[in-house]
Amino acid sequence: MKLPLRLLAAALPLLLLAACVHKEAVRPVQADYTVLLDQQRAREHQLAKVDHWVLQGKIGVSGQVNGKSDGGSGTLVWTQNGDSYEFVMRGPVGAKSFRLNVTPDGAVLDGLEGGPVRSPDAETLVEKALGWRVPLRDLRAWALGLRADSGPAELKFGADGLPSQLVQDGWTVSYPAWDTTHPQAVPSKVFAESPPNKVRLSVESWSFH
């Protein structure tokens, strides 16, 4: 049965309105910022209790060394044991490879020409020996998608309700991807930048103990 043209013209706006309403109904709605912040606090509370873990993946570092752009990349095994941790970075053939051991008593960098070097401060040691500025004090928290205790932080959240960006201590940390297979979601990509310095982590696996 065909509708008269006049009735079809009258019904068309209603049909279009119904289609728009249906489209809007299935669109995901972002939670209120205070709700997302409360969820983040709950994540931080849970993950703050987890201080024994192993991160395996790749790392890239770049910045200015003696006025020239420089950097390095390679595989990374990061083992966290309470307040102590170990970085083992292996670069491509001919590139920098090293082991960094950090305890509350100080840091030891091994694997470079000239033998092990020591310093009370890990960040100073890495910058002096390699020329790289890496925010090691904050990176432990940022790698887990948490705010560090170094001062105020600004957070932005993605459509999934997880942090998409964190600004703290002069660094902007972006989270392009997350691993949601664990009881608490953890980042699988962490990009930290404080021009001209950049640190990029691509996590292949997290292991919690």
N, C-alpha and C positions, 0 to 999 in steps of 0.2 A: 504494500500500500504506500503510495507516494504522498508525502505531506505537501500541502499547498505552499508555494514559494513564500507567501506572506508569513505563514506559521514557522517555516524553517528559518527565515531571517530573524524572527522574534526569539526563537529558541537558541540560536547560535551563541549569543553572549553568555547565556546560562551554561551551555556546554563548555565553553572556554573557561569560565570561572570555576566550574567543577574540576576541570583538568588541572588548573593552577592550584586549587586547594589541595588536591591529591598529591601534587608534586611537592608542595611545601610540607605536607604531613610526614613525608618519608625523609626529609632532609635532616641530618644529624644536628642536634642543638648542643652548642658548647655550654658546659656547666659554668656557673657563676665563678668568678676569679677566686673568691674567698673559699669556695668549695674545693677548687683545684689546689689552692694553697694548703688547705687542711689535709688533703690527700698526700701532698708532697711532704708535709711535716710527719705524717704517719710513715711514709717510705723512709724518711731520714731517721726516724726513731728506730725502725726495725733494722736498717742496714748499718746503723752506728754500732750495733751489737756484733756485727760480722767483721772480724778483723784478721781472719785467716783465709786467704784466697789466692788463686793463681789466675792471672790473665795472660792469654796467649794471642798474639796477633801481629800486626805490623805497625811500625811507627815511622813518621817522617818529621824532621825538624829542619827549619830554615830560619835565616836571619842575616844580620850584618856582622861580618868578622873582618876587622881591620879595614872598614870602609867598603868591603866587597860582599856581595851576596854569597852565602855559603850555607851548607846544610848537609844532611845525611838521611839515610833511610835504611830500613832492614827489618828483620823479624825481632820480636820482643817477647820475652818471658818475664813477667812481673810477678814475683812471689811476695805476698804480704804476710808477715807473721807478727801480729800485734803492732807495736811501735817500730818494728824493724822491717826492712824490705830489701829485696835484691832485684836489680834490673840486669838482665842479660840481653844485650843487643848484638845481633850478628848481621853485618852488612854484606852486600855483594862482594865478590872477589876484588881485593884491592881497596875496599872501603873500610871505614872505621868499624871495629868491633870491640866491645868492652864489657866488663862486668862491674856494676856499681853496687856495693854493699853499704847500707845505711842503718845505723843503730842510734839510740839516744846519745851515745858517746861520740859519734862522729861518722864520717864517710870515708870509704876507701874505693878508689877507682883503679881497676887493674885491666891489663890487656893492651895498654898503649906503650909506645917506645919509651924506655927509661924506667920501666918498672912501676910498681904500685905508687900512687900518690894519695895523700891523706889530707883531710881538712875537717874542722869541726862542723862545717856547713856544706851540705850536699850541693845546693844550687851554686854556691860560689866555686866549688870544686869543678863542677861540670863546665861552667862558663869559662873558668881559667884554663882548663885542660883541653876543652873541645871547641870553645868559642860559641857554644850554644846557650841561649837563655831559655831554660825550661823551668816552669813554675812548680817544682817538685813538692813544695810544702802544701800547695792547694790541689795539686793534680790527683792526689789519692781520693779526695772527696769528689772532684769533678768527674773522674773516671767512672764513679758509681752513679753519677747524675745527682749529686748532692751539693749543697752549698758548703763551702769551707768555713772554718771559724776565724778567718782572717779579717772579717769586717762585713759591712752591709753588702747585700747582693740583690740584683734585680732579676726577676724570673719572667719568662714568657712561656706559655703552654701551647702545645699543638692540639689538633682535633682529637687526638687519642687521649688527651688529658695528662700527658707526660710532658716534662720540660722540653721546649724546643730551643731555648736560648737562656743562658745565664751570664750576667755581667757582674764581675767581681774583681777587685784588686787590680784594676787596669786591664783586665783580659775579658774578651768576649768569647764565650764557649757555646758552640752550636752542637745540637744533637740530631743529626739527620736520620738516625735509625736506632731502634731499641730491640732488645732481646726480652721477650715476654714469657719465655719458657721456665723461668725461675719463680719461686714464691713471690719475690719482689722484682719488678722489671729493672733491668740494668742496660746501659747503653751498649750498642754494638759499633757505633761510630761517635767519636768525640773530636771536634775540631776547635782548638783554642788559638786565639790570635790576639796579639798586642803589637801592632805594627812597629818595626818590620819583622817581628818574631812570630813564628807559627809552629804549632805542634799538632800533629794529626795522628790519632789512634784509630785503627781499624781492628776491632776485636773479633777473633775467630772463635774463641771459647772462654767461658768463665767457669771456674771450679771453686766451689765454696766448701770449707771444712769446719 
